[in-house]
Amino acid sequence: MALPRLLRLWARAPGLGRALHRAGSAPVAPDFNSFVTRTNTCGELRSAHVGQEVTLYGWIQYQRQGLFLVLRDFQGLTQVIIPQDEAHSHVKQLLSNAPVESVVRVTGIVSPRPPGQENLKMPTGDIEVKAETAEILNSCKKLPFEIKDFIKKSEALRMQYRYLDLRSFQLQYNLRLRSRIVMRMREYLCNLHGFVDVETPTLFKRTPGGAKEFLVPSREAGKFYSLPQSPQQFKQLLMVGGLDRYFQVARCYRDEGSRPDRQPEFTQIDIEMSFVDQTGIQRLIEGLLQYSWPEERGCMTTPFPSMTYEEALADYGTDKPDTRFGMKIMDISDFLRRLDIQFVQNALSYPRGTVKAICIPQGARYLKNKDLESLKASAKSQFNQEIMEIICKPDGSLKSLLTKFLGEKQQLELIQVLNMQVDDVVLLAAGEHKQVCSALGSLRLESADILEAAGLVLRDPATFHFLWVVDFPLFLPKEENPTELESAHHPFTAPHPSDTNLLYSDPTKVRSQHYDLVLNGSEVGGGSIRIHSAEQQRFVLEKVLKEDSEVLSHLLEALEFGAPPHGGIALGLDRLISLIVDAPSIRDVIAFPKSFRGRDLMGNAPDYVTPEELEPYHIHVSWPLAEKEAKQS
Ligand code: ASP
């Protein structure tokens, strides 16, 4: 985001510089100057302050020829005039020689800028402060990179010096907005709807299924804690304990190795309620988001649209559709079924065999040959799916390998079925339903990237499309062994009321009471109505998932003591905020994120510990030679 725009957002953002509106009470403006010796922040001074003596604290953003400098703090920038007269030579000496990013105090008089020198792009651009006294509180040594949003720096360097990166307007804006949104969420949940904020343990034990957990050694030989992947079990146990409206800003841990936009530790807004159904949870989340939504991101309409998992897969090839643009998947099986084309007939003869296509509007103008080739190669490598293209030429005829099987009339019919215009490109796939949909869904997004790189705007980052995806299957075949089943959400999810009997006869056909919240093609939340019968929970664990239910004996037992029906959801706070601020990565909304490989590049964690430190944990590390040498060097 360009700096001036950020500065404007900065100045407008309620709770940053302006009044906060509290339900039912007069607006209250936060006092940024309480308890400290500054009189004003660097973003605060306007013409109305002219003539006042002020004391500002901040970092030197830049300094020009000993004449003036720009002072920066979290709220903005103020121009400071360095005095040139003999009586102030000490101040001149200090301010002209201080390196940029030194932290200083300046006391001076607010003055109007000389006519014609006002800076309309700066909220404080009408004034400047004529320094009377100054103090260098701490000087800054040579910087590893310039603290300016427009200066490109490698992410590794930014993470190594995260405390410097945090000084940037963008990160300041992101973290302050995040804090403001969480505050509003707390208000909504606790003050307006009677939720209770409960902290749950981070040292616990392994949960079956789901993500891989981090282990923490204990002093009991061979015994380990696990860091919970979410407070799932605890929040259900709180329901058994009668805390019937729970929430927590919860830290979660998943040891999933290096994944581009995941973090090994992340934050969820975790919620659970008793005596609720799916609609109740959905309305709660819509209200919560509407209440906490930042004013500067426009208004939001509720209820959010809803789509079944089957529809999402058929139309968008994914369970998290980006509905900001069209290019939906079209089923052309019925049209092609009547034609004698070998590969089509082969595909249609499989169980759930299908022929589907997406139409890329104006694709022939924006996609180069190499783009088409790379789209086809990507479908092949990721989904083992062959793709055939059809191009609508300027004379309205079709160019494709398919045309040799079609007469003129059939070509016209195909153009109609696919709703093609001149220069459109269609990508066609034949095969098994899920594979075809997934491949086309992925090509839909890849082609959108290509079109946008060529200058078209398909997915406006300033629009927010929320969507509920519902009616997921309760179980999915395991990727590594499709004859075994795993939970689509987690093992505590209840079956759809109309499918309960199928649980015992054909679990693969059971739909669940699981719902996901999708925003602009990213999953930002997920939850479910839970199983509250111990018997049903035991059946799912032992008979369907073939898990050792002993690990969950505490939960199974708790369900036998009058556990209320309950359900909940968790919102992925990092992802949600990153979409709201249009950040390229979730790392940009986390104060101290881990690298792509899960490392803290600033403090260098994880780190080695000595054999002596490991002894109480009964752990002995047998070092591979190369690592031992690296450690010693
Ligand atoms: N614990 C679940 C998760 O982390 C969310 C939920 O079911 O409430 O995905």
Residues whose N, C-alpha, C, O or C-beta is under 5 A from the ligand:
A	BS01	LIG	Q229 S230 Q232 I271 G526 G527 S528 G568 I569 A570
